[in-house]
Amino acid sequence: PEPQPRTGEGINVRMEGLRRDYPEYWNNIIRQIQRCFRPPSGNWVTSVTFMIRRDGSVTNLAFERRSGNASFDFEAMGAVECAGQGRFGPLPEELPYEVQPIRFEFRPSGGQ
């Protein structure tokens, strides 16, 4: 079954397998990106995709959908770059993949 999105403050996330099997790692990813995310005011939504490598570094960061507000979009992208600089930690040892695909949807706080 497809994982359901988890809604954090201004963030919806999709990650195959991690939510159910590795909840501590899952929650840390959300927490670290939230710490780095400083959205401008407005009701914008943008989606980014990226991969977490075995060592916890981020690769293949790209927009999946842009909001139309460049400032909001690049703040979302910057939050992933910020969090991906060692804050995620290595992938769980038991995870049988070398990279973990992630999709984040960013919304401003309170925007639904």
N, C-alpha and C positions, 0 to 999 in steps of 0.2 A: 504493500500500500504506500501511496505517496505521503511523505511527512507533511503535517499541517504547519502553516507558518506560525512562528512564535512572535508575538507582538511585544516589543520592548518600548521604551519611550522614543517614539518617532521612528522605530525600525521594525520591519517585518523580515523574517529570515527563512530561507529554505536550505536545508543541508541534508543530503541523503545519509541515513543511518546514524548520524552523530547524535541527534536529539534523544533518541531512545537508548542507544547503546553506550553513549559517552556523555551523559548530561553535564558533568562538570566541565569538560572541554567545551561543549556547546555554549554553556552559560558564560564561560570566560570570553569566548569570541564576541558574544553580544556585549558583555560588560566593557571590554576593551574598545570596541568600536564606539559605543555610547560615550565613553570618556573623551574620545577624540572628535566627536561630531558636534559642531557649533553652527547650526543652521541659521541663515538669515530669516527674518520674519516673512510670512507669506504661506500660502497653502499650496505647496509644491510636492510632487512625488517623483522620485527618480530611482531607477534600479541599476545596480552594478553587479557584475559577476567577477569571480576571481578563483584562483586555486591556492590552497595552502599546501606547500610542499612538506615532505616528511620532517624536515628540520624546523618547520613552523614559519618559514618565510613565505611571502606572497608573490605570485606570478600571474600573468595573463589577466591583469586588472583591466576591465573594459566596461563601458556603459552598455546596458541592455536596453534601457529606455531612459531618455532624457526628459527633464521637466519643462524645458522652455526657459528656465531661469539659470543662466550659466553660473552665477554665484552659488546657488543651491547645489547644482550638479557637481561643481568642483569641490565644494565643501564635503559632499558625500564621498567623492573619490579620495579626497585628502584624508578623511577619517579612516578609510581602509588602509591607505598607505601608512599613516601614523601607527595604527594598531598592528600592522603587519611587520613592523620593525622590531621583532623580538617579543612582542607582548602576548602572542598567541601560545607560544611554546610549541615544542615538537608535537606532531600528530601522536595520538595514543599508540603505543607499541603494538597492540593487538590489531590495530586497523590494517587490513590487508592491502592497502593502496599506497602508492608513492606520492600521490596528490589527492586532495579532497576538493571537489568542486563546490562552490558556495554561490548563492544568489541572495543579495540583500536588497530590500526595498526600503528606501528612506522617505519619511514624511516628517514635516515639522511637528513639534509637540502639539498635541491636541488636534491636529489635522486628521480627518478620517475620510 
